[in-house]
Structure formats: C-alpha cells, structure tokens
Amino acid sequence: MQKNAVNQVVVVTGAAQGLGLAIAKNFLSEGKRVVFIDINAKLLNEVKKMNLVKQSGSSKMMFLTVDVSNVSAIKESVQTIMEHWGRIDVLINNAGVRKETSVEKITEDEWNLILSVNLGGTFFYSQAVLDTMKQQKSGRIINISSFGGQAGPLSSGAHYCASKAGQIMLTKSFARSLAGQGITVNAVAPAAIQTPEMDNIDPCKLEKMKESIPVQRFGKAEEVANMVSYLASDAAGYITGSTFDINGGLLMR
Ligand SMILES: NC(=O)c1ccc[n+]([C@@H]2O[C@H](COP(=O)([O-])OP(=O)(O)OC[C@H]3O[C@@H](n4cnc5c(N)ncnc54)[C@H](O)[C@@H]3O)[C@@H](O)[C@H]2O)c1
C-alpha cells in the first residue's frame, strides 16, 4: 500500500448524503483527499457549503456530478480525477437506489434503473480505476451491499436484493482477479442504518423493524463508515473478497 496514507485519494460514490457522506467525512478526518461523486448536483452543492471545507481545507475535496449508471460519465470522472490528483487509492461504490415495488409491479424501466445504478455502477466504476490501481500496485475497493443481498427483502424489492447480491459476487470476482496485485476488494452489508433514505419507509413498518433488531436500535451511518475506513487501511491488507455484516444482529451467519 501507499506509504503516505494522508495523501491518499478516495473516491466515494453517492457521497452527497447518508452513508456516502459519513464515509467521505471519515476519510477527510483522516487527512485523505476525497472525491465526492453524486448524481444530485443540488445536494453536492449543499455539502460543499458545509463546515467540512474549514475542517479539512478545500484542496482536500473534489465534487463531481456523475450518474454512475452512465459508463462514459464514469470514465470521464476518472480522467478528471487523474488529471487533478494523479492517483486513486480507494474506491467506495456506495451510490444506490432502493425501491420496495412488489415482483408483480416491477417494470422494465425500474428493473433497469436499479440494476444499472447498484450493480452496473459498481462494476463499471471498479473497472475504470483498475489501470490506475494496478500501476500503483495498490488499491482498495469497498462495495456497499446490503442485508437484502444476503437474506432477501426486509424493506426492498426483488430487483434491489438481486443487485445487492450481485455486488457481493462482484466483490469476490474482482478480489480474486486482483489479489496478487496489491489490490483488495471487500463489501459491507448494512441493514436499517439511519440515513435520509429511511424517510421513505412507512413509520409503522420501521417500528416493527426496530423491534426485530437484536440490538434494539437502528444503526448509525458512522458505524458503517468506521468499518469502511478500517477496510481501506493498511491494517486490512490480508482481507479480500469478504462481506462484513453491519445489521445489529438481524442476520447472524
Ligand atoms: N441506509 C441503510 O440502512 C442501508 C442498508 C443497506 C444498504 N444500504 C446501501 O448503502 C448505500 C447508501 O445508502 P443510503 O441509505 O445512504 O442512501 P441515500 O439514498 O440516503 O443516499 C444515496 C446517494 O446515492 C446517490 N445516487 C443515487 N443514484 C445515483 C446515481 N445514479 N449516480 C450517482 N449517485 C447516485 C443519491 O443522490 C444519494 O446521495 C446504498 O447503496 C444502499 O443500498 C443502505
């Protein structure tokens, strides 16, 4: 791995809110340079205005509006990052869309959206950073999967669960193919973490969900971010192809 961890460049997709923002903040607090990728330019602009700039120095941050379901846009963003900072050390594939639609009602458009963002975005962003990481002989890719990709629907549809299960398999495929080149690839599988996304779930369903969580509370975005930071660190160099559960005990394997 790169000796000077402070100068590392970390790319976080879906970084304008929720888990992505918490993950990005954690890396900034470690002194790393962070690229905030999101499809939502307005939200990204709000993040730009946050105190993060004062805390970390604006030179440590880059904001790019990118739709991760668009392969050319992904490639362009990687080119921009390389022109600006000349390296990419860590990629966090976090951008995701969740919908609860029943199997009877999922349309072709909705299927394509979920699969192209959650699974396609993960595949094509990982593919786009490979040359750089291989040349550096070091890199970390961390995919934000889900409990839904392991145990099936809790508050999500078949398309979402299938995309999240696919991310776990992409994790293993990339990990095996890159293991000899200093690049590790892992996934985390959260459940019921408090983020703005939770506002879209019916409050009655949320209450029931909370009662079924063995630790009897929802998770915090920082708890996921801390695991991601560990997986991105030198200390995790012998871990690859693994998926880490962060679910308050909902699923014990
Ligand atoms: N919050 C949870 O409990 C939970 C549980 C399991 C898995 N996850 C996964 O964690 C990730 C983040 O979840 P969250 O709860 O923070 O969600 P969120 O909806 O709060 O944030 C997702 C972010 O991704 C961005 N995004 C959506 N589509 C995009 C696209 N095409 N290109 C680029 N950016 C895009 C959104 O604008 C948003 O900023 C997702 O992949 C989600 O599936 C979350």
Ligand as a Chemical Component Dictionary entry (heavy atoms), coordinates in Angstrom:
data_LIG
# 
_chem_comp.id                   LIG 
_chem_comp.type                 NON-POLYMER 
_chem_comp.pdbx_formal_charge   0 
_chem_comp.three_letter_code    LIG 
# 
loop_
_chem_comp_atom.comp_id 
_chem_comp_atom.atom_id 
_chem_comp_atom.alt_atom_id 
_chem_comp_atom.type_symbol 
_chem_comp_atom.charge 
_chem_comp_atom.model_Cartn_x 
_chem_comp_atom.model_Cartn_y 
_chem_comp_atom.model_Cartn_z 
_chem_comp_atom.pdbx_ordinal 
LIG N1  N1  N 0  -29.335 3.006  4.943   1  
LIG C1  C1  C 0  -29.424 1.677  5.058   2  
LIG O1  O1  O 0  -29.980 1.156  6.022   3  
LIG C2  C2  C 0  -28.801 0.792  4.033   4  
LIG C3  C3  C 0  -28.926 -0.600 4.227   5  
LIG C4  C4  C 0  -28.347 -1.447 3.302   6  
LIG C5  C5  C 0  -27.667 -0.940 2.238   7  
LIG N2  N2  N 1  -27.560 0.395  2.054   8  
LIG C6  C6  C 0  -26.834 0.867  0.872   9  
LIG O2  O2  O 0  -25.972 1.908  1.225   10 
LIG C7  C7  C 0  -25.852 2.834  0.134   11 
LIG C8  C8  C 0  -26.191 4.230  0.628   12 
LIG O3  O3  O 0  -27.473 4.196  1.210   13 
LIG P1  P1  P 0  -28.120 5.457  1.941   14 
LIG O4  O4  O 0  -29.075 4.922  2.930   15 
LIG O5  O5  O -1 -27.068 6.411  2.351   16 
LIG O6  O6  O 0  -28.983 6.036  0.709   17 
LIG P2  P2  P 0  -29.336 7.547  0.318   18 
LIG O7  O7  O 0  -30.482 7.444  -0.628  19 
LIG O8  O8  O 0  -29.502 8.364  1.553   20 
LIG O9  O9  O 0  -28.032 8.043  -0.469  21 
LIG C9  C9  C 0  -27.717 7.519  -1.734  22 
LIG C10 C10 C 0  -26.940 8.560  -2.509  23 
LIG O10 O10 O 0  -26.662 7.976  -3.799  24 
LIG C11 C11 C 0  -26.923 8.979  -4.780  25 
LIG N3  N3  N 0  -27.242 8.346  -6.069  26 
LIG C12 C12 C 0  -28.384 7.716  -6.411  27 
LIG N4  N4  N 0  -28.333 7.330  -7.701  28 
LIG C13 C13 C 0  -27.134 7.709  -8.176  29 
LIG C14 C14 C 0  -26.506 7.611  -9.442  30 
LIG N5  N5  N 0  -27.131 7.050  -10.489 31 
LIG N6  N6  N 0  -25.262 8.122  -9.588  32 
LIG C15 C15 C 0  -24.642 8.715  -8.549  33 
LIG N7  N7  N 0  -25.185 8.865  -7.332  34 
LIG C16 C16 C 0  -26.430 8.362  -7.149  35 
LIG C17 C17 C 0  -28.084 9.770  -4.231  36 
LIG O11 O11 O 0  -28.211 11.045 -4.856  37 
LIG C18 C18 C 0  -27.730 9.844  -2.756  38 
LIG O12 O12 O 0  -26.931 10.973 -2.469  39 
LIG C19 C19 C 0  -26.799 2.336  -0.955  40 
LIG O13 O13 O 0  -26.084 1.573  -1.898  41 
LIG C20 C20 C 0  -27.761 1.441  -0.192  42 
LIG O14 O14 O 0  -28.324 0.430  -0.994  43 
LIG C21 C21 C 0  -28.123 1.283  2.926   44 
# 
loop_
_chem_comp_bond.comp_id 
_chem_comp_bond.atom_id_1 
_chem_comp_bond.atom_id_2 
_chem_comp_bond.value_order 
_chem_comp_bond.pdbx_ordinal 
LIG N1  C1  SING 1  
LIG C1  O1  DOUB 2  
LIG C1  C2  SING 3  
LIG C2  C3  SING 4  
LIG C2  C21 DOUB 5  
LIG C3  C4  DOUB 6  
LIG C4  C5  SING 7  
LIG C5  N2  DOUB 8  
LIG N2  C6  SING 9  
LIG N2  C21 SING 10 
LIG C6  O2  SING 11 
LIG C6  C20 SING 12 
LIG O2  C7  SING 13 
LIG C7  C8  SING 14 
LIG C7  C19 SING 15 
LIG C8  O3  SING 16 
LIG O3  P1  SING 17 
LIG P1  O4  DOUB 18 
LIG P1  O5  SING 19 
LIG P1  O6  SING 20 
LIG O6  P2  SING 21 
LIG P2  O7  DOUB 22 
LIG P2  O8  SING 23 
LIG P2  O9  SING 24 
LIG O9  C9  SING 25 
LIG C9  C10 SING 26 
LIG C10 O10 SING 27 
LIG C10 C18 SING 28 
LIG O10 C11 SING 29 
LIG C11 N3  SING 30 
LIG C11 C17 SING 31 
LIG N3  C12 SING 32 
LIG N3  C16 SING 33 
LIG C12 N4  DOUB 34 
LIG N4  C13 SING 35 
LIG C13 C14 SING 36 
LIG C13 C16 DOUB 37 
LIG C14 N5  SING 38 
LIG C14 N6  DOUB 39 
LIG N6  C15 SING 40 
LIG C15 N7  DOUB 41 
LIG N7  C16 SING 42 
LIG C17 O11 SING 43 
LIG C17 C18 SING 44 
LIG C18 O12 SING 45 
LIG C19 O13 SING 46 
LIG C19 C20 SING 47 
LIG C20 O14 SING 48 
# 
